[in-house]
């Protein structure tokens, strides 16, 4: 990054390696402050606000207005408004309406806080800006400096608040990055100069706002490599080296979509440098390429044994679901290539009082009630199950060990969960580590870390393998199939009542409830699907369906609760049966 500061699509990116303000005066004189003030003036001019009318009557040239305000603000750091007017009578008109000038200070401060603010430090270059201050300390110092400037202005204007709120006034998140030439095949040399993220610091509550609040359709497979011959400006891109299950995925994202890239840290484990410096990635994803198109496809690079994908820069794709699900699509196709079966589902591991464990996989498409049922299992199971651990929340895989026994493992360390379907208060309990996605809109989500990576990728036994049926009102909450053929009819159809988590509505279906790989590779997946279901019945794994009723109006909370209680009663046995409420 050659620049000190930039604002783009509501993102403010501060390069602490180039400029790190250490005094109030430095901050007012900085490029950062000048650019924020310039954007603010353009914003209030466009809206034709009362404050802009007031300022425009004083100084009708916006460039001169910016210089005037910087000068006035700098002087207010060392004197009050009355003293300033006495020595600078040419600035008197700015204070004719003292209340409106106070409102100006508040409005600039609010404009700054509404930006998504990110600090970046390059590990290999600690020049004049960073000055050897530890990165987390630097972020704290910067926040304190912003608050000092804001409160100094208030005091200089005679406004002394008795209640002070220590909100996040600095940056929302910080990145340490490094320039490192990755071990990429020759065809991908155009990505060589893009810096890699080494660590992420988030300042909760981290709230992101994207242009969309749901994902649409499936990702098609391309017959040509979408990354070939693309050109990249390294100042505009970062790489998040993600561990998607046991695969390594280089996720390259445009700085215009910083929120989606930073949110990855709550979902996929960040790989260490030694894990990728001399290793070719299994997957490559380029998110937010400015080509003026609407590309969203993946490609199998057979020569290099890699899956690669491209998503164009567009408001239509500005949603974290497009980031997450493409990564999982690439993972799943690679697993299908190795005769493993991707599972769109969640898994929980229970430890009973006698020390035995039970592993339950709940499968289903978006909005089927997987995550919601597992949360209810946690609520009702906590009293009499000694331990309850979520292994994966959205995507897993079935594989065989060296003895041909069916095992399961996951892909993500986190969960991307609808706020509406969680117990009231749950999101507030997790406020200190969650990323909130569009909390003011329908389909509001949180992204929250839930599982250690070592547990995600471990090979676990499967005791119950259940289909999340959210569309049938009648029948038992938990029931089992007699044979593989009967089970496959339900699992293969992948039916669900769409809840608006995507752009679909009503009763819909997708092959094996997994539009992220199996749908695109149906012919390749079908024999794998039949083999695994046959093996599960042969090996005594209980295969059934769980009626979550999440898609039926009025059952959004009771449905998952009753399904969770049914699972717990089945697992707990007769001794614990009476301790559970009725379904």
N, C-alpha and C positions, 0 to 999 in steps of 0.2 A: 504494500500500500504506500504509494508515493504521497498521498494527501494526508493532511492533518485531521480533517473533519469533512463529512459529507451528509447530506439529507436527501433521501430518496424514498418515495412511496411511504412516507411516515416513519422511516427508519433513520435514526441519527447514529452515525458510526464515528466514534472518537478513537483516533490512533494515538494511544498514550506513548508509543515509541517515538513519535514525531513531536508531540506537544503535550506537556503535562503541567497545568497551571498550579502554582503553589501559593498564590496570594490573590486577594480579591481584585486588586488592580490588574493583575495578569489576566484574570478571567474576563473582565470587562473589555480589555484590549485585544483579546484573542480572536483568531479566525472563527473559532467555535461560536462565540457570542455574536459576532458580526453576522454570520450566516443564519443563525437562529432568528436574530432581530430582522434581518432582511426577509426571511420567510414569513415571519409574523406580520410585518407591514403589508406584504402582498396578500396575506390571508384576510386581514381586516379591511383592506381596500376592496377585495373581491366581494366581501360580505356587506360592505358599506356600513360599518358599525358606527355607533355614536362616538366611540373613542377615535376612530379614524377621522370622522368629521371634525372633531375637536383639534386633532393634531394637524390636519390638512389646512385648517384656517390659520394656523401658526406658521407652518412651513409646507408649501405646496409641492415642493420637489422631494420625491421619496428618497433619493440618494442623500440629499442634504439633511433630510429628517433623520435618517439612520445615523449620520455623523453627529448631529445635534444630540440625539438621545444617548449615544455612547458617551459623549462628553459630559452631559448632565449626570448620567448614572455614575460615572467615574468620580465626579466631584461630590456626589451625595454619599460616597463612601467615607469622606473625611469631614463633611460639614452638613448641617441641616439645611432645609430648604430656604429658611429665612436668611441664613448666612450666605448661601449661594446667590440669592437674588441681590443682596447688598453689594457683592463684588462682581457679579455678572448681570447687570441690568438688562442686557440683550436677551437673557433667558427668562425674564419675568413672566412673559405671557404663557409659558408652559405651566405655571403654577397659579394662574388666575382662578382655575377651578381645582382646588387641592384634592377634593374627593375624587374627581375624575382622573387625576394623575395617580392617585393611589390605586384606582381601579385599573389603570394601565399596567402598573407593576404586577398586580394580581393576575391580569390577563396574560401577560408575557410568561409569567411563572407557570400558569395553567397550560399554555400552549406548549411549553417545554416538556411538562410532565405527560402530556398526551402523546408525545412522540415515543416510539419504541427505541430505547437508548442502549447502545452497546459500546463497550470499551474493548479495544484490541491491543495486544502487546506482542511484538515479535521477539521470540526468545533469543535469536542470534544477534539482535541489534538493540542495545539499550543506550540510545543516544541522549541528547539533551533533555528530551521530554520526560522519559521514565526515571532517569537519575537514580537507578539502583534501588528504588522503593519496591518492596514486595508487592505483587500485583493485587492481592486482596486488600492490603493496606492502602494501596493507591486508590482503589475504588472507594474505600471508606473515607479517605481524605478528600477525594473529589466531592463526594456527597456532602460532607461537612462544609466544604468551601461554597457550594451552591447555596446551601441553607444560610450561610453567613452573609452572602451577598444579598439574598432576598430579604433577610431580616434587617440588615443595615439600611436598605432602602426604606423599609417600613418605618424604622426608628427615625430616620432623617426627615420623614414626612409627618412625624408626630403620631404614628400609629404603633402602639405598644400592646401586643397581644399578651394576655395573661395565661392563655392556654396554648402550649406549643405542641405540634404534632410532628413527630419524627418520621415522616413518610419517606418513601424512596424518591429522593430528589436528584440523585446522581444518575447512575446507569441501572438498567434492569438486569443486565447480564454482562459478563466479561469473558473474553476468549484469549488464551495464549496460543499463538500459532507459530509455525516455523516453515521456512522454505526448505524443502527436502525433495530431491529428485526421486520419485517412487520407482519401484520395479515394475514398469509397465511394458507390454509388448510394443514394438516399433509403431504399429498402427495408431497408438494412442499417445504419441509424443506431444500432441497439441495440448495435453493436460499436464505436462511436466512442470510448468512454472507456477501452478496454483498452490498456494500455501495450505498446509495441513493443520487442523486443530489438534492441540495437545491436551488442553484442559478447558473446562467450562465452569464459570462461577455464576450462579443464578441468585438474584435477590428477590425472594418471595414477598408478597404475592406477585407472581409473574403472569400477567394477563395479556393475551395476544388477541388481536382483532384482524381477521382476514376478510377479503372481499366476498368470499362464499362461505357457506356453513354446512355444505354437504357435498358428497362426491357423486359423480354420474358415470354410469356405464362400466365397461371392462376395458382393460388395456390390450389392444390388438398386437399380434406378432408381425414384425416387419421382415421382409425377405432381403433387405439391404441394411447395412450397418448405419444407423442414424447418426453416429458420432464421427463418421469419416469426413475428414476435410473441414471440420468446424474450427473456428478461430476463437480464442479466449483471451480476454484481458485479465491478467492475474490480479489486478487491483479490484476486480469486480466479482471475484469468486473465492470460495473457501471449500476445502474438502473435509468432510467428517468421515473418518475411517470407522465404519460401524461393524460390529460383530452381530450379524443376523443369524441366530442359531450358531452353528459351528462353521458358517461361511463368512468370509471377509468381503465387505461391500464398501467401495469408495463412493461416497455420496458427495457429488460436487453441486453446490447450490449458489445461485446468484445472490449477491448481497441485498438485492431488492426484496428478497424473501427470507430475510434473516430470522424471522420468527419461526418459520418452518424448520430451518436448519438447526437453530439452537434448541428447539423443542425435542429434536432427536435424542438429546442426552438423557431424557427421561424415559425413552422407549428402547433404545439399542445401546448396548455397552460400547464405550469408546475404546478402540484398540490402542494398545501401547505401541510406541515406535518400533520396538524390536519385533513386534508381531507383523509388521508390514514393510519395514525398510527393505528387506531382501526377499519379499514374497509377492508374487503376482496375486491380485485380488481375484476372487471367484465371480464378483459382480461389480458392475460400474453403473451408476445412475447419475445423469446430468439433469438437474431440476432448475428450470427457469431460464432456458436459452432464448435470447432475444433474436428471433428469426422472423417475427411478424406472422408466424403460422400457428397452427393448433396441433402440433405434433404431440402424441402421447403413445409411443410404441416401444416394444422391446425386441431384441434381436439375439439369436444364438450364434455366437462366434465359435464355430466348431474348431477352427484352426488353433485358437488359443484356449479352448475349453473355458469360455467365459460367457455370461449373460450380460448384455448391456442395454441401457434404456435412455430415452430422451423425453423430456417434457418441456414444451415451449413456455416462454414467459407470457402469461395471460392472466387477466382477472378471473377468468373462468376456472383456472387451475389453482387459484390462490386459496388453498385449504390444506390443512395438515393431512387429511385423508389421502390426498394425491401423493404426498411424500411417503407416508407409511405403507400404503397398499402396493405401490410399485416395487418398493424394496422386497415386500413379501412375495409378490408375483415372481420376481427374479429368483428368489430363494426356492420357491416351490417348483418352478420349472426345472431348476438344477437338480432338485431332489427327485423329481419324476424321472429325469435322465439316468439317475442311479437306482431306479426301481424302489424308491421309498415313497410313502403315501402322505402327501400334505393334508393336514387336518385343520379346517377352519373352526376352531373351537377353543375351549379353555380346560385346564386341568387343575384339580386340587388334590392334595395329599393329606389324608387324615391319619393321625396317630391315636389309637384307642387306648383305654385304660390298661389293657393287658400288654401294651407295647407293640401290638401288631399295627401295620399301616395298610390303608386302603387308598388306592389311586383311582380317581374318577375323572373321566374325560367327557365333557359335554360339548357336542358338536352342533353347529348351526350357522346360518348366514347372519349378516348385520341385523341387529334388532331382534334376534330370536330369543334373547334372554340368558345367554351364557354367563356374562359377567355379573348380571343382576342376581342370578340364582346362586352363584358362588359367594357373592357378598352376603346373601341371606343365610347360606350355610355357615359362614363365619359368625353371623349374629347369633343364630340358634345353637350352633355347635360348640361355642366357646365354653359353655357351662359344664359339659361332660365329656368332651374330647380333649385329650391332653395337649394336642398340637394340631394346628391346621395351617397348611402352607399352600399358597397358590404357586404352581410351577410355571404355567403360562396362561395368558388371559385371552388371546385372540387367534394365535396360529401355532400349530405344532406339527409334528411329523411322526408317522409310524415307521419303524425300521425293524430289522431282525438282528439279533445278536449272533455270535458264532455258533450257537446251538439251534438256531432257527426259531427262537422265542420272540414273540412280538413285544417290542419296547416302544416307548414314546419319549419325546423330548420337545423343547419349545424353541421359540425364535426371539422373544423379546423379554427384557427385564422389567418392562412397564406395562401399563394398561391405558387404553384410549377409550374412556367410558363416558356415556351420556349422563349429565348431571340430573336430568329429570327422572331417571330410573334408579337413582341411589336413594337410600334413606335420607330423610331430612337431617341436615347437620353433618352428614358424612364429609362433604367437601370442605367444610370449615375445620373439621378435625385434622384434615390433611393439608391445610392452607400453607404450612411452612415448607412443603416440598413439591407442591403441585404446580403444573402449568395449566392455566385456564384458557380455553379456546372459545372465543365468542360467548362469554357468559350471559350476555344480554340478548341472545337470539335463540330461536328454536333450534333444537339439536345441540345445545351448549354441551361442551365436553371438558373433561380434565384429563391430563396426561400425567400419570403418577407412577414412580418406580415401585415395584412390588416384590421382586424376586432377585436373589443373587445370581449372577451369571453362571456360576458353577452348578447351581441347581437347575437352571434352565436347560443347559446342554447335557446334563447327566441322562443316562438311559434308564428310564423308570418302567417298572412293570405296569400293566393295565388290568384293573379289577372290574371296573364298570365302563362301558363305552356306550354313551347315550346320545340320542338325537333330541335337540331342543325344539319341541313342537309348540310354537307360540300361537297357532291358529285354530286348534280344536278346543271347544269349551267342555265337551263331555269326556267321560272316561277317567281312569285313575291317573293321578299325577305321575306315577311311575309304573311302567309295564315293560315286559321283556318279550323278545321275539323267539320263536321256536327254532328257526333255522336261518342260514345265511341268505337264502333266496327271499324269504319274507322280509328280513331286515333291509336288504339291498333295495327293495321297492321304495321304502321310505327314505333311506339315506341317499340313494341315487337321484330321486326326484328333487330333493333339496328345497321343499316348499317352506314358505314362511309368509306371515302377514306383514307386509312392509310398513314400517312405522315412520317413514320420512327421514331415516338416517341417510338414505340416498335419495335420488329423485324418483324412486319407484313408490307406488301405492297399491294397496289391495293385496290379494293372494298371488304371490309370484313364486317362481322356482328357478333354481340354477343347478347345473349338474354337480352333484355331490356337495351342494351348498357352498361351493368354493369357486367364485369367479376369478380367483387369483392364481391361475396355473392350470388346474384340472379342466376348466371350461375351454381354455385355449388348446389344451392337449388331451382332449377327451379320448381319442382312439388309443393314445399311448397310456392313458391313466386307467382305462376300463379293465384290462387284464390284471393290473396291479391291485386295483380295488377288489376284484373278485378273489384274488389270492389271499389278501390280508383278511377279508371277512371269513373266508373258509378256515384260515388258521386260527382266528379268534374263537370261533365256535369249537374247533378241535381242541384248543388249549384251555377251554373252560372259562373264557372271558365272557361275562354277562353283557349281552348287547340288547339295548332297549330304547325306549323313548321317554322323555321327560316333558310333560305338558306344562310349560311355563305360563301359557295363556297371556304372554306379554302383549300380543297384538290385538287382544280383545278388549274393547273399551270397558273401563271399570275394573280391570284385573291387573293393571300395570304394577301394583305393589303386592296384592294378595296372591297373584299367580306365581311369581318367583318364590314367594314365601312358602306357599303350600308345596311347591316342587322341592324346595330345599328340605322341608320337614320330612317329606316322603323319602328322600335319599338318606337322611339321617336315621330315620326309623329302620330302613333296610340295613344300613351299615351297623347301627348300634346293637341290634338284636333285642330279644325279649326283656333282658334285664334293665335296659335303659328306656324301653318303650313308654312307660308311664310318665317319664320326666318331660316328654315332649308335648307341646300343645297339639290340639286336633288340627288336621289339615283344613 
